[in-house]
Amino acid sequence: MNRFRATIERVEKRGELQAFDLRFEDVPLRMFCLQTAFAPKPGAEVVVGVKPTQVMVAKGCHKGLGCQNRIEAVVDSIARGELLYNLTLLYRKERFEAVVSKESVKDLKLHEGDNVTLFFSESALFIAEVCGD
């Protein structure tokens, strides 16, 4: 499971839906979720999670993709399985994991050391913990 610390910059509520604008280091992120049991406020530090199967990986030009959450990373390692490959990706000192198909690795011509962009939808993120509570 991918987990990283972020700061809540803004919270919007519309009925049962909540939208959070987050800041992970210098990367802006957006998260949607249904009403949560806790109510973190702007300025709160949280641990955000995203499943490895929810992380999409792109290499090269990706203009026109309708996904706001993007992190530029480097492929650290590729663990090959029969059907799925497990990628370890680095953004600065933070490690991310992505599970992708063997075909995707082949189509993207992925190698260790390649620069890639990680994408995940607003609904793939979740708040795992509110720090300091």
C-alpha positions as CSV (number, residue, x, y, z in Angstrom):
1,M,0.0,0.0,0.0
2,N,1.3,3.4,-0.9
3,R,1.2,5.9,1.9
4,F,2.6,9.4,2.1
5,R,2.2,12.6,4.2
6,A,0.3,15.6,2.7
7,T,-1.2,18.8,4.0
8,I,-4.9,19.7,3.5
9,E,-5.2,23.0,1.8
10,R,-8.9,23.2,1.2
11,V,-12.1,21.2,2.0
12,E,-15.3,21.4,0.1
13,K,-18.5,19.7,1.1
14,R,-21.6,19.1,-1.1
15,G,-24.1,16.8,0.6
16,E,-22.3,13.5,1.4
17,L,-19.4,14.3,-0.9
18,Q,-16.2,15.9,0.3
19,A,-13.4,17.2,-1.9
20,F,-9.9,17.8,-0.5
21,D,-7.2,19.8,-2.1
22,L,-3.9,18.4,-0.8
23,R,-0.2,19.3,-1.0
24,F,2.3,16.5,-1.2
25,E,5.7,18.2,-1.0
26,D,5.4,20.6,-4.1
27,V,2.7,18.5,-5.8
28,P,-1.0,19.5,-5.7
29,L,-3.4,16.6,-5.4
30,R,-7.2,16.4,-5.3
31,M,-9.2,13.7,-3.5
32,F,-13.0,13.0,-3.5
33,C,-14.6,10.8,-0.8
34,L,-17.9,10.3,0.8
35,Q,-18.5,11.8,4.3
36,T,-15.7,10.5,6.6
37,A,-15.9,9.8,10.4
38,F,-13.2,12.4,11.0
39,A,-13.3,16.0,9.7
40,P,-9.7,17.2,9.0
41,K,-9.5,20.9,8.4
42,P,-7.2,23.0,6.2
43,G,-3.7,23.0,7.5
44,A,-4.0,19.5,9.0
45,E,-1.3,17.0,8.1
46,V,-2.6,13.6,6.9
47,V,-1.3,10.3,5.7
48,V,-2.8,9.6,2.3
49,G,-3.0,6.2,0.8
50,V,-3.5,4.7,-2.7
51,K,-3.5,1.1,-3.7
52,P,-0.7,-0.1,-6.1
53,T,-3.3,-1.4,-8.5
54,Q,-4.8,2.2,-8.7
55,V,-1.5,3.8,-9.8
56,M,-1.3,4.3,-13.6
57,V,2.2,4.8,-15.2
58,A,2.9,6.8,-18.4
59,K,6.1,7.4,-20.2
60,G,6.6,10.3,-22.7
61,C,3.9,12.6,-23.9
62,H,0.6,12.4,-22.0
63,K,-1.2,15.6,-22.9
64,G,-4.9,15.7,-22.9
65,L,-5.3,13.1,-20.1
66,G,-8.2,14.0,-17.8
67,C,-6.5,13.2,-14.5
68,Q,-5.3,15.9,-12.2
69,N,-3.2,13.8,-9.9
70,R,0.2,13.4,-11.4
71,I,3.6,12.8,-9.9
72,E,6.9,12.7,-11.9
73,A,8.9,9.7,-10.8
74,V,11.8,7.4,-11.7
75,V,11.6,3.6,-12.1
76,D,13.7,2.2,-9.3
77,S,13.0,-1.5,-9.9
78,I,10.8,-3.9,-11.9
79,A,9.9,-7.2,-10.4
80,R,8.6,-9.5,-13.1
81,G,5.8,-11.9,-12.5
82,E,4.1,-14.2,-14.9
83,L,1.2,-11.9,-15.6
84,L,1.8,-8.8,-13.5
85,Y,4.8,-6.7,-12.8
86,N,5.5,-4.8,-9.6
87,L,7.2,-1.4,-10.2
88,T,9.0,0.5,-7.5
89,L,9.0,4.2,-8.3
90,L,10.8,7.1,-6.7
91,Y,9.7,10.7,-6.2
92,R,12.5,12.3,-4.4
93,K,12.9,10.1,-1.3
94,E,9.3,8.8,-1.4
95,R,8.7,5.3,-2.8
96,F,5.6,4.3,-4.7
97,E,4.5,0.9,-5.9
98,A,2.5,0.2,-9.0
99,V,1.2,-3.1,-10.3
100,V,0.9,-3.2,-14.1
101,S,0.5,-5.9,-16.7
102,K,3.4,-7.5,-18.4
103,E,2.1,-6.1,-21.7
104,S,2.1,-2.5,-20.3
105,V,5.8,-2.8,-19.3
106,K,6.5,-4.1,-22.8
107,D,4.4,-1.4,-24.6
108,L,6.0,1.4,-22.6
109,K,9.5,-0.1,-23.0
110,L,10.0,0.5,-19.3
111,H,13.5,0.1,-17.8
112,E,15.0,0.9,-14.4
113,G,16.1,4.6,-14.4
114,D,13.3,5.7,-16.8
115,N,11.4,8.9,-16.1
116,V,7.6,8.3,-15.8
117,T,4.5,10.0,-14.7
118,L,2.3,8.4,-12.1
119,F,-1.5,9.1,-12.3
120,F,-4.3,8.2,-10.0
121,S,-7.9,9.3,-9.9
122,E,-9.3,11.6,-7.3
123,S,-11.4,8.8,-6.0
124,A,-8.4,6.4,-5.7
125,L,-6.9,8.4,-2.8
126,F,-8.0,8.0,0.8
127,I,-7.0,9.5,4.1
128,A,-5.4,6.7,6.2
129,E,-4.6,8.8,9.2
130,V,-4.9,12.4,10.5
131,C,-1.6,13.2,12.1
132,G,-1.5,14.7,15.6
133,D,-5.0,13.5,16.5
